[in-house]
Amino acid sequence: MAKISPLMVVPPVLFAVLAGLFIFGMGRDDARRLPTAQAGKDAPSIASITPLGDLPPLTDDLLDAEGVKLVNYWASWCAPCRAEHPQLEAMSAEGITIYGINYKDEAPAARGFLDEMGNPYAAIGQDEPGRTALEWGVYGVPETYVIDGKGRIAYRFAGPITVEVLDKYIRPEIAKAAAE
């Protein structure tokens, strides 16, 4: 019988420990929420974004308007944006105001996405160079911000809005922002 060296056991054990930590970390509830330094602050200006064709343009005045609203950063090339789109359409149908900012995308591709998937946005702008996204602290798309009735960022969710995310995070944050 061959003798097993302790050095032969270390790599598989180390791998198992690291895999366990990875799986544990992915399952943590707070692993899906990235903090934002913008919470409680006025929503950054969107004056530098451009209109997306003939769609209603997004302006700073709309962000300052009364009532809770969402700002959703998205792109046509973003698969998770496609996955979250039905939830955005459902919220829009319920009367939740959603403003869209198309991120680092070409206008024809963005229009094609909206023509295919539907347009849940009350107004929309295009941030092709991504400069406005930097001011908002966007890590990547999709990202959705809850803006309170005073134009301040109340909450930020990084990642696609699934039905679970909508019920567990977005709806409660909308209600919280409306109550303030």
LINLIN-V485981 format. One record per pair of residues at least 12 apart in sequence whose ideal C-beta (glycine too) atoms are under 6 Angstrom apart, sorted by the first residue. I is the first residue (numbers start at 1). J is the second residue. Records with the same first field share a line. If there is no record, write none. Layout:
# LINLIN-V485981
I: J, J
This chain:
# LINLIN-V485981
34: 158
36: 137, 156
38: 137, 153
39: 153
42: 151, 152
43: 63, 147, 151, 153
44: 135, 136
45: 60
46: 58, 60, 132
47: 60
48: 131, 132
49: 125, 126, 127, 132
50: 126
52: 102, 110, 124, 126
53: 111
55: 124
56: 123
58: 99, 123, 124, 125
62: 123
63: 147, 151
64: 151
66: 149
67: 149
68: 148, 174, 177, 178
69: 97, 147
70: 98, 144
71: 99, 145
72: 98, 100, 144
73: 101, 103, 138, 141, 143
74: 141, 142
75: 103, 105, 141
76: 105, 109, 110, 113
78: 141
80: 142, 160
81: 141, 142
83: 160
84: 142, 160, 161
85: 117
87: 161, 166
88: 120
89: 118, 120
92: 120
97: 122
98: 120, 121
99: 123
100: 121, 124
101: 125, 127
102: 126
103: 127, 133, 141
104: 130
139: 158
142: 160
143: 158
144: 157
146: 173, 174, 177
148: 177, 180
154: 177
155: 173
157: 169
